[in-house]
């Protein structure tokens, strides 16, 4: 029996201790804002400040007495005397680098590919079987070089016939002229009637027409024979489609294709937000994925946007006398559209204001000043920004720990960057 009493007694004591510990805590009601809705549990049990439960908890050390805050709170004046300074008088150490404004070339970046200036299909101007092919794919040709020779077939016989017809017409023409002169002499002597002149004049006119027709026929067959030799009209590089020996070419069929690689073109698309900055004649630097870099000039800017991309076509002309630049290579171009004064600073110097404004902290008269900036470019050495004075002491270390208008202990590092 005694054992049960002891067990219940110990459980009761533990229960009372737990209840006292819980009663010494604080009840927090959410939704009332920071610092609101907090109330001591003992105040809920016993609202009176001098009740028996509160005195019991104070005597047991579970809660603090009403005078404990006053005893433990330090006097601000005493703390100030002990430390000898205040928090506002402690200067934040920062490091600065002086940057001078300098000209920065404004560039518009364009992605695209190289494109041959022209692709010409050299076509036969007569029909015939390819008797001989004088070029191969990849071969460079100049204007006038022979590409294909077609079989002449019966053209030689037609040439001989045309020459004979021309000779016959020439003889007839000379005879008609002599007949007209003889008739005129007889009419002067009264040996021929006056109305006979018309007959000889008609004969002469007919003979002249026959001569011109024979001459035209001869020129036509000669031209047809010349066209059996297909020659390049422009210089460039031969590529497919290319005829083969034995192919039957009709009038207008392709003998060879010539790609003009000099000059080479870069073709790309300019965003509609930047097209007003790009003009014909501006310098451009083109870099191929092969590593080749070459400078050229803008030759063409489209007046109409692509309906699907809302971008404008651009062409840059590149000198390619040796044919080193190939057609269809992926490339990027930077068109130089002008220059502005800007500062080249390390990217790590950038910071954000509480409202999200991008800028840098500079030191003016030993005081940190926040200056909004706009990024206008970047390269391997840092980023180009505008919006700073011509010479600025930029905080490069410690800018995140100072605010606008705060006095700082600035330590210059390095030489002026210009």
QUIQUIRA-V845537 format. One record per helix or strand of 3 or more residues. SS is the DSSP state (alpha for helix, beta for strand). FROM is the first residue (numbers start at 0). LEN is the number of residues. If there is no record, write none. Layout:
# QUIQUIRA-V845537
ss: [SS,SS]
from: [FROM,FROM]
len: [LEN,LEN]
This chain:
# QUIQUIRA-V845537
ss: [alpha,beta,beta,alpha,alpha,alpha,alpha,alpha,beta,beta,beta,beta,alpha,alpha,beta,beta,beta,alpha,beta,beta,beta,beta,alpha,beta,beta,beta,beta,beta,alpha,beta]
from: [1,25,37,40,51,67,75,86,91,101,127,145,154,193,228,235,253,274,282,292,310,329,346,357,366,373,381,390,398,406]
len: [22,3,3,5,8,5,8,3,9,22,6,5,35,33,3,4,18,3,6,13,8,16,3,7,6,6,5,7,3,6]
